[in-house]
Amino acid sequence: MLVMNAFVLAVLSVVDIALELYVWVLIIGALLSWLTAFGVINSYNGAVRAVMDFSERITAPLLRPIRKRLPPMGAVDWSPIVLLLAIYFLRSFIHNLVMRWQ
């Protein structure tokens, strides 16, 4: 039973770290899109384009369903904020599970 508890805690820790990394990819993608929209950075730069493409490919599968369900609210895309709130709720749930298992 002790080995099972350690395994579950390790898996929950890995999931928590993956969610934290996903949050950073989401934030970086949103910042890059804003900076591109305001003309601060050049989206034709190879490094910028590579980071933007990576961010889009990683976050689009989760943002697309949220965008379909959110009503249009002008030029602001609220789907990353909704996804961030969902991820923080999930991370809080994981932290509570870890506290109960210890």
Secondary structure, DSSP 4 states (H G I P E B T S, - for coil): -HHHHHHHHHHHHHHHHHHHHHHHHHHHHHHHHHHHHTTSS-TTSHHHHHHHHHHHHHHHHHHHHHHHHSPP-TT---HHHHHHHHHHHHHHHHHHHHHHH-
